Amino acid sequence: QVQVVESGGGLVQAGGSLRLSCAASRNIFSIDVMNWYHQAPGKQREFVAQITSGGTTTYADSVKGRFTISRDNAKDTVYLQMNSLKPDDTGVYYCNALINRRLYWGQGTQVTVSS
């Protein structure tokens, strides 16, 4: 079975930083794409960042210049380095992974940015 597990969330003051991790277990097949999504309280889940197996990255406009997505292939783990955090970054961050044409979601990790 494939499992996707996020970690690294917590409470931070505005202007601070957090580093989220997403570990995806797998069997045989490689991870094609991994994504981060954000769901603010009372709002729809929205795309944050993506990294492909080839290392290509994509970011939402709201996080460009502040967040960086990266990956460690040996550990099947993707990271989201979040700098210059704002109160509206508060919410649950979800990771997903595309493996063998199937999309797997994690349970999310809570990030709270205080003013």
N, C-alpha and C positions, 0 to 999 in steps of 0.2 A: 504494500500500500504506500501511497505518497502522503506525506505529512508536510504541512507548511506551518512554521511557528515563528511568530514575531516576538521580539523582545527589545528592551532598551527605553521604553517609554517612562515618563515620570513627570515631575513638577519642576518647572524652570521659570525664571523671571524673564520678562521681555528683554531681548538683546542677547540672551544666552544661547547655548548650543546643546544639542542632544545628538546621539548617534544610535539609530535604530538598526536592528539586525533581523534578517529573515532567513531562516534555515529551511531548506527543502530536501527531504529525503526522497530517494528515487531508486529504481531498479532497472538497470541496463541502459535505459534511454537518457540522453542528456537533456538539460534544461534549455529550451529554446529562447524563452523570454521570461523576464521577471519584472513585475510592476509594483509600484506603491500607489495606494489610494488613500484619501483622507475624507472622513465624514465628520463634519462639524455638527454640534448639537442642533437638532431640528432641521438639518439640511441633507440634501442628497449626497451620496458618495461621489467623489470627484477624483479624476486622475491627477497624480502628482509627478511621477517619474517612471521611466522604463529603461531597461538595459537588455540588449540582445545577447545571444551567445557569442556574437562577433565583437561585442563591446560597444556597439552604438548606443548612445544615450539620447533620451528625449525628456523634456521637462515642460510642465505647465508654466504658463507665463507668470503666474503668481509666485513661483518659487525660483525662477531663473536668477542666478547670481547669488542665491542664498543656500540652496540645497545641492548636494552632490550625491549621485547614485554610483555605486561601484560594486564589484563582485569578487569573490574568492572562489574560483572554480574547484579547487581542491577540497573545499569545505561545503560546496553547493550552497553558498551563502551570499546574499546580497545585502548591502548596507545603504542606509540613507543618512548622510551627514547633514544635519540641519543647523544652520547658523543664522544669526540675527533673527531669532524667533520673535514672532508677533502674537498678541493675544488671539487673533483670528486663526492662528495655526492650531489652536486647541481643538481636540477631537480625537477620534480613534483612527489610527493608521493601520491599514490592511495591506498585506502583501499577497500577491498571487504569482503562480508559476505555470508556464505553458510547457507541458511535457508530453511528448508523443501525441500532439494535437488535442490534448485535454488540459483544461484550466483548473487549477487547484487553488483554493483560497485558505488563508490562515484565519485565526480567530480575532486578530487585531491586538494592538497595544495602545493604551491610553496616553496621550500627551496633553498636559495642561500648562499653558503659558500665562503667567500672572503679570499684571501691570504694576 
